[in-house]
Amino acid sequence: MNSLVRNINLVKSAAFITRHFAIKSKQEIEELLNKNKVVVFMKGVPEEPRCGFSNAVVQVLRMHGVPYDSHDVLKDDSLREGIKDFSNWPTIPQVFINGEFIGGCDIVLQMHQSGDLIEELQKAGIKSALLDYAKQGSADENKNK
């Protein structure tokens, strides 16, 4: 009977370890990246980011009107560790465009401020809403002259 209890406990322990410490494979992450042109691995969800850096990335993408998939790494430790290994980048959030790692919050903010994000989105076939806003502003200025 003792060996049966020990075996059951070993199975429970193995299941716990697998569930909590397994790392998503490269193939699993690539599958997530292939589902949309823009993918964000973040803490929380876009409607309720759980850290300021994730919130900043969400706000930038919202300003550009970019459709994207998001994955909450707080709900899945294997994804949290797997994406860090995949990108060789230690922090979250992480933004990918066309399967290519773009960067974290600081890099996305810098690209937004310099205009490089608009160019990167265009390479992926995505038109930034900020371009429409800029055109509208120019048209309004010409109308007022």
C-alpha positions as CSV (number, residue, x, y, z in Angstrom):
1,M,0.0,0.0,0.0
2,N,2.9,2.4,0.8
3,S,4.4,1.9,-2.6
4,L,1.0,2.7,-4.2
5,V,0.7,6.0,-2.2
6,R,4.3,6.9,-3.1
7,N,3.6,6.2,-6.8
8,I,0.5,8.4,-6.7
9,N,2.5,11.2,-5.0
10,L,5.3,10.9,-7.6
11,V,2.7,11.2,-10.4
12,K,1.1,14.3,-8.7
13,S,4.6,15.8,-8.3
14,A,5.5,15.2,-11.9
15,A,2.3,16.7,-13.1
16,F,2.9,19.8,-10.9
17,I,6.4,20.2,-12.2
18,T,5.3,19.8,-15.8
19,R,2.5,22.2,-15.4
20,H,4.5,24.9,-13.6
21,F,8.0,24.6,-14.9
22,A,7.8,23.4,-18.5
23,I,8.9,25.9,-21.0
24,K,6.9,26.5,-24.2
25,S,8.8,25.1,-27.2
26,K,10.2,27.1,-30.0
27,Q,7.5,25.5,-32.3
28,E,4.7,26.5,-29.9
29,I,5.8,30.1,-29.8
30,E,6.3,30.2,-33.6
31,E,2.7,29.0,-33.9
32,L,1.5,31.9,-31.7
33,L,3.6,34.4,-33.8
34,N,2.1,33.1,-37.1
35,K,-1.5,33.8,-36.0
36,N,-1.2,37.6,-36.5
37,K,1.2,40.1,-38.0
38,V,1.6,41.8,-34.6
39,V,1.9,39.8,-31.4
40,V,2.5,41.1,-27.9
41,F,3.5,39.0,-24.9
42,M,2.6,41.1,-21.9
43,K,1.6,41.1,-18.3
44,G,-2.2,41.2,-18.2
45,V,-4.5,41.8,-21.2
46,P,-4.9,44.9,-23.3
47,E,-8.1,45.8,-21.5
48,E,-6.4,45.4,-18.1
49,P,-2.6,45.6,-18.3
50,R,-0.9,44.4,-15.1
51,C,2.2,46.6,-15.4
52,G,3.1,50.0,-16.6
53,F,5.4,48.8,-19.4
54,S,2.7,46.6,-20.8
55,N,0.2,49.4,-20.6
56,A,2.6,51.7,-22.5
57,V,2.9,49.2,-25.3
58,V,-0.8,48.8,-25.5
59,Q,-1.3,52.6,-25.6
60,V,1.2,53.0,-28.5
61,L,-0.4,50.2,-30.5
62,R,-3.8,51.7,-29.8
63,M,-2.7,55.1,-31.1
64,H,-1.5,53.4,-34.3
65,G,-4.8,51.5,-34.6
66,V,-2.9,48.2,-34.9
67,P,-4.8,44.9,-34.6
68,Y,-2.7,42.5,-32.6
69,D,-2.8,39.3,-30.6
70,S,-1.8,39.4,-27.0
71,H,-0.7,36.7,-24.6
72,D,-0.8,37.1,-20.8
73,V,2.5,35.7,-19.5
74,L,1.2,35.9,-15.9
75,K,-1.3,33.1,-16.6
76,D,1.3,30.8,-18.1
77,D,4.8,30.4,-16.6
78,S,5.9,28.2,-19.4
79,L,5.0,30.9,-21.9
80,R,6.7,33.6,-19.7
81,E,10.0,31.6,-19.7
82,G,9.6,30.3,-23.2
83,I,9.3,33.7,-24.8
84,K,12.3,35.0,-23.0
85,D,14.4,32.0,-24.2
86,F,12.9,32.4,-27.8
87,S,13.8,36.1,-28.1
88,N,16.8,36.0,-25.9
89,W,15.4,39.0,-24.2
90,P,14.9,39.0,-20.4
91,T,11.9,41.3,-19.9
92,I,8.2,41.5,-20.6
93,P,6.4,43.0,-22.7
94,Q,7.8,41.7,-25.9
95,V,6.5,42.9,-29.3
96,F,6.8,40.9,-32.6
97,I,6.0,42.1,-36.1
98,N,5.8,39.5,-38.8
99,G,7.4,37.0,-36.5
100,E,10.4,39.2,-35.9
101,F,11.2,40.4,-32.4
102,I,11.0,44.2,-32.3
103,G,11.7,44.8,-28.7
104,G,10.3,45.7,-25.3
105,C,8.6,48.8,-24.0
106,D,11.6,51.2,-24.3
107,I,12.3,50.2,-27.9
108,V,8.7,50.4,-29.0
109,L,8.4,53.8,-27.4
110,Q,11.6,55.0,-29.1
111,M,10.4,53.7,-32.4
112,H,7.0,55.4,-31.9
113,Q,8.7,58.7,-31.1
114,S,11.1,58.6,-34.1
115,G,8.5,57.4,-36.6
116,D,10.3,54.1,-37.1
117,L,7.3,52.1,-35.9
118,I,5.2,53.5,-38.7
119,E,7.8,52.2,-41.2
120,E,8.1,48.8,-39.5
121,L,4.3,48.5,-39.6
122,Q,4.3,49.5,-43.3
123,K,6.8,46.7,-44.1
124,A,4.3,44.3,-42.6
125,G,1.5,45.7,-44.7
126,I,-0.1,47.6,-41.8
127,K,-1.1,51.3,-42.2
128,S,-0.8,53.3,-39.0
129,A,-3.9,55.3,-38.0
130,L,-1.5,58.1,-37.2
131,L,-0.9,58.6,-41.0
132,D,-4.6,59.2,-41.5
133,Y,-4.7,61.6,-38.5
134,A,-1.7,63.5,-40.0
135,K,-3.4,63.7,-43.4
136,Q,-6.6,64.9,-41.8
137,G,-4.7,67.6,-39.9
138,S,-3.1,68.8,-43.2
139,A,-6.4,68.9,-44.9
140,D,-7.9,70.9,-42.1
141,E,-5.0,73.4,-42.2
142,N,-5.4,73.9,-46.0
143,K,-9.2,74.4,-45.5
144,N,-8.6,77.2,-43.0
145,K,-6.2,79.1,-45.3
